[in-house]
C-alpha cells in the first residue's frame, strides 16, 4: 500500500488503460487486504479485475510513480465511483482532491449526466470527510450493508449547471 515516498512533486491524474496501472491497482488492493484494511476484504482479485474491466480507471502519479486511483462506473443513469485509494506515503498532499477533481471534470465533460454517486462505509471517517471536502453530499443510508454489518452511506455530487453562452439555456 505504500508507494515510494513522493515529495510535493508535479502530480498528474489521467484516465488510463495501461496494463502497468492495472497492476498498480491489483497490488494496492492485495496489500490493503494483507494489512487487513476492512474495505479491501470485499475486493478479492477477481472482483477487482472485473471492476477494472467494467470501469474507467483514473490514476494519480507523482514523479511518474502511481500513488492513487479511482474506479468509476460509466453511466447507467449516473456515474458511480466504486473504489478510490491513495498511498499512505502521500496522504494529506492533495492527491485525493486532485484525483476526484479529474474524475468530476471528465464525467461532467463527457456525458449528459448531472451527478456523480458513491457509497462509503459508515465507519470510514477519513473517506467521509475527504468526499465531503470535495463537495459530495450525504443523500442516503443502507443499514447493515456490508458483510460485517456496517452501514453504507450514499453520497452524490451534483455538477455545476452549464449555461450555453449563445442560447442562455
Buried (B, 14 or more C-beta within 10 A) or exposed (E): BEBEEBEEBEBEBEBBEEEEBBEBBBEBBBBBBEEEBBBBEEBEEEEBEEBBEEBBBBBBBBBEBBBBBBBBBEBEEBBBBBBBBBBEBBBEBBBBBBBBBBBBEBBBEEEEBBBBBBBBBBBBEEBBEBBEEBBBEEEEEEEEBBEEEBBBBBBBBEBEEEEEEEEEE
